[in-house]
Amino acid sequence: MTAERLVELALQAREHAYAPYSNFKMGAALEAASNARHAANASFRGV
């Protein structure tokens, strides 16, 4: 997988991020050594 494709996946994950407190949407993507691909988005509320 190319770096450009990983960036595209991260941007797609960011589009679906839920960030009600910070309104700062983020996404991440990685390719594991097993060629498994993962994408995630998260927002944590600081206490």
N, C-alpha and C positions, 0 to 999 in steps of 0.2 A: 504494500500500500504506500502511496506517495504521501509526503508531508502535506501537500495541498489537499488531499482527500481527508486526512485527519483534521485539518483546519475546517474543512467543510462540515464534517460530522460534529465538531465542537460547536460551530455556529448554529447548526440545527438543534443541538441539545440546548443551547442558550435560548433559542426562540421559545422553548417549552418550559423554561425555568419558572419557578414559583418563588417570588421574592417580595412578599407583601410588606415587609418592614423596611428593608433597605432600598427596594426598587432597583437593586443592582443585580442584573441578571448575568449569570456566568454559565459556561459550559466547558466540558473537557472531553477529550477522546484519546484513546491509546490503543496500541496494538501490542498484544502480549507475544512472548516468544513462541507460543503455540499457534500464532496467527489469529487468535480470538480477538475480536474487536469490541471495545466497550466505550460507551458514551454516558455522561452523567451531567446532572445539573443539581445545584443545591443552594440553599440560603439558610443561614443559621441566625437566630435571634440572640444577640448578646444579652446577658443578664447582669 
